[in-house]
Amino acid sequence: MSDILTQDEINALMNGESGGENAPNDHFSGGGTSASSSFSQEALSQLSEVAKLSLGATSSVVQILLNKEIAITLDQVRVIDFPELMAEGGGEDFLLTRIGFTKGFDGNSYLMLKKTVSAVIGDLMMGGSGLDVEFQDMHISAVGEMMNQMMGKTTTSLSEIFKKRVDISPPEVEVVNFNSEIPGSMPDFTNTALFLRIGFSLKIGDVVETEMVQLLPTAFAQTMAAELSKPEKDVQKKPKPAPPTSVGAQQPFQPQTPPMGAPIPPQIPGMGMGMGMPGQMPGMGVPMQAQYPGMGMPGMHIPGQTQGSPAEFGMLQMPMGLGLQSNIDLLLDVPLQITVELGRTRMLIKDILELGIGSVVELNKLAGESVEVFVNSKLIAKGEVVVIDENFAVRITSIINPQDRLQAL
C-alpha cells in the first residue's frame, strides 16, 4: 500500500480539519455525504452568519433573566442525521424546545439543552444560586420562558436580515431521550430526518459552561439559504417627465425686484384711487406688492424710503358660546375604563410558581386605607370600599379639582 496520499484524500483531510492557522472561526463539517449534497460551503457560511446575528445576539436577554454574566458564541455548523443525533446524545435526557414560525417562514426551529443544565437555568430564574440543583417540572416552564424571550429577540434580527416581518408561536418544551424513542409530539423527527446542527457555546457566569444546540430541518434551512443568496434588486426611481408645454402658453408671472439704488418708477394714475383694489392696475390682477416685493410690508426697507414701525395685531378671541364646554359636549358619550386599585406588590417567579389555593398575597396598603380610583389609568379620586346589595362599591372620599381631572383624562 502506497504511503503517498491522493488529492481526494488530501481534500478530505482538509475539509475535516478543526483548527490550524488558515482554519475559519466557524467550523463546518458534515455527517457522511449529506453536507456536500445539501448545502454549499457558501450557504453554510451565510447561515452561520445569520445564527451569530440572531440567536448569538441574545446574551443580553439571558443575562437579565439569570442575573449572571452570559456569553453565547457560535461553535460549529454541520449537517447531521437522526442516527448521529442519537449517538451524540449518549442516552442523556435533554429539554427540546420547538419554535414554530407563523409569519415570514413556514417551518420549525428546535433548541436543545441538557436536562441538568436546564435545572441550573430554572433555579437561577427563580432566584436560586444554580448550585447542586435537582431537576423539577417547574424548570420546564422557566426554560420555556427563557427560550421565548430569546426567540423574540431573534425574530427581530431575522426581520432585519431578511427584510420582512417574522413572527413565531409560543414555544413547546418537553423532556426527550433520543435513545429511548423518537419525540413523536415534535414534527420533523423521523429515523431519516436530516438537520442543520448549529452548536453554541453557552457560559453562565462561573456556574456552568455547556453547549446549546439549534436544529433546523434541512428543508427549512435550505429555504433560508435560498433567500439569502437572492441578488438584491436595485430599485431606481424613474424621473418624472416634465409637463408638456405648448407654444404660446401663458407663463406664470415672476415678480422682478428693482436693483439696489435704482429709482422707483412713478405710480400709474388710477392705482390705489378707487379703481378696483387698492394698489392694483385696472384689468390686471397683479397687486403693487407683487411687482415690488417688500413695499408696504413691515420689516422691509427700500432705499430712499423711511422704514416704518412693525405692524401690531390684536389678540384673537374665541366667539361667545364656543368655549371649553362645547368641546366637552362632543365627548360625553365616549366610554371610559374605571379601575379601583386595592394595592400592589412585587414577587419573584419562584414565589408566583409556589402559589396555590389558600395562598395569601400581601399588598402594600394598610387595612382601612383609602383605595385609588383610576380612569383610563389616570388617578382621579380616592375612596373607601363599601358593600351595596351584596356587591362591592367605592364611596368617593377625595377627588382632584375639575381642571386637573380634565387634563388627566
Buried (B, 14 or more C-beta within 10 A) or exposed (E): EEEEEEEEEEEEEEEEEEEEEEEEEBBBBBBEEBBEEBBEEEBBBBBBBBBBBBBBBBBEBBBEBBEBEBBBBBBBBBBBBBBBBBEEBEEEBBBBBBBBBEEBBEBBBBBBBBBBBBBBBBBBBBEBEBEEBEBBEBBBBBBBBBBBBBBBBBBEBBBEBBEEEBBBBEBBBBBBBBEEEBBEEBBBBEEEBBBBBBBBBBBBBEBBEBBBBBBBBBEBBBBBBEBBEEEEEEEEEEEEEEEEEEEEEEEEEEEEEEEEEEEEEEEEEEBBEEEBEEBBBEEEEEBBBBBBEEBEEEEBEBEEEEEEEEEEEEEEEEEEEEEEEEEEEEEEEEEEEEEBEEEEEEEEBBBEBEEEEEEEEEEEBEEEEBBBBBBEEBBBBBBEEEEEEEEEEBEEEEEBEEEEBEEBE
